[in-house]
Amino acid sequence: MLILVETAVLCLMYWGMCWLGTGTDKKNIKGWSSYPDEVQAYMVQHGQLDGKPKNESPMVRFAANAILFAIVLFPFGYLVKTSDIWQNVLHLLIFGEVLNAFDLLVIDLLWWRNTTRVRFTGTKDQPALYRNWKKHRISFYKGIVLFLVVAVVDGAILTWIP
C-alpha cells in the first residue's frame, strides 16, 4: 500500500514540476529537445526563438537524468527498503516505470499535446504542430532503460546501507 501512495505522490510532484516549468517562451525553451520537429522547424523558420535552444548530447542528457532520478527516487525507495537487493530493485523499478508511463500517457499525450501552456508565442493557435508524438514515444523507450539503471544502482545502495 505504501508503494501505491509513494507512486501517486511522485507522479503529482512530477506533474507540478512540469506545470511550473512551462507557461512562457523562456521556460518552454528549456525543453526544446522534446518539442516535435514540426514545432522546432516552424520556430526556426519564423525567427521566433526568444532564447537559445539547448541541443545536448543524448548521452549527456541520459547521464544527467540518471543522476537526477537516482537522487529523486532514493528517498522513496528508502521508505520501503528491505535487506533483499532484488526487492529493492523491484520497488524502485515500479516507481520509475509508473512515473515513465504517467509521463507518456498523462503529461505528454493528454496534457502537453492539448494545452496552450507549452506552446511558443506565434504557435498557440496551431495545435497540429504539437500532435506528433514521436519524440514522446522515443523518450518513453529511453525511460524504460533509464529507470532500470536507476533501480539497480539505488537498489544496491539501499541494500548496503543500514
C-alpha positions, -999 to +999 in steps of 0.1 A: +000+000+000+029+024+008+043+018-027+010+030-042+009+061-021+045+069-028+040+064-065+009+087-065+029+114-046+058+110-071+035+115-101+018+145-085+053+160-078+063+154-114+031+170-127+038+201-105+073+204-118+060+201-154+034+228-147+058+252-131+084+246-158+061+258-186+040+288-194+063+312-211+087+310-240+116+314-217+105+284-196+094+263-226+127+267-244+144+247-217+125+216-230+134+224-266+146+189-275+113+174-266+093+195-290+082+179-323+104+186-353+074+205-368+075+230-339+112+234-340+112+239-378+084+265-375+102+284-347+135+285-366+119+293-399+098+322-385+127+335-363+105+334-332+131+320-307+133+341-276+163+324-263+189+299-274+176+263-276+197+236-259+208+207-281+226+185-256+243+152-264+219+123-259+245+106-237+250+137-215+212+140-211+208+103-202+236+106-176+221+138-161+187+122-160+201+090-144+218+111-117+187+133-111+163+104-109+187+083-087+186+112-062+148+118-065+138+081-063+163+072-035+141+086-006+111+068-020+130+036-021+144+042+014+109+042+029+102+007+016+137-007+017+144-043+026+175-064+031+169-081-003+185-063-032+161-076-058+131-065-037+146-030-035+153-030-072+117-041-079+103-013-057+124+013-074+116-001-108+079+002-100+084+038-090+104+047-121+083+028-147+050+040-134+064+076-135+076+069-170+041+057-181+025+086-163+048+110-182+039+094-216+001+089-211-009+118-188+017+145-192+027+140-229-003+126-247-032+141-227-019+174-213+011+185-232-003+180-267-036+197-259-026+227-237-016+261-249+006+265-218+035+247-236+032+264-269+055+291-281+044+326-290+031+325-325+020+289-324-008+290-298-034+287-325-017+259-343-023+227-323-014+205-353+022+214-348+022+197-314+004+165-324+034+144-335+042+122-305+073+105-320+097+123-295+075+114-266+074+078-277+112+076-280+116+093-247+093+067-231+115+039-245+147+056-232+129+060-199+125+022-196+163+018-198+170+048-176+147+036-148+161+001-150+196+015-145+185+038-116+166+009-099+197-013-100+220+014-087+197+027-060+185-008-051+221-019-045+229+012-024+197+007-003+207-029+004+242-019+016+231+009+039+217+002+074 
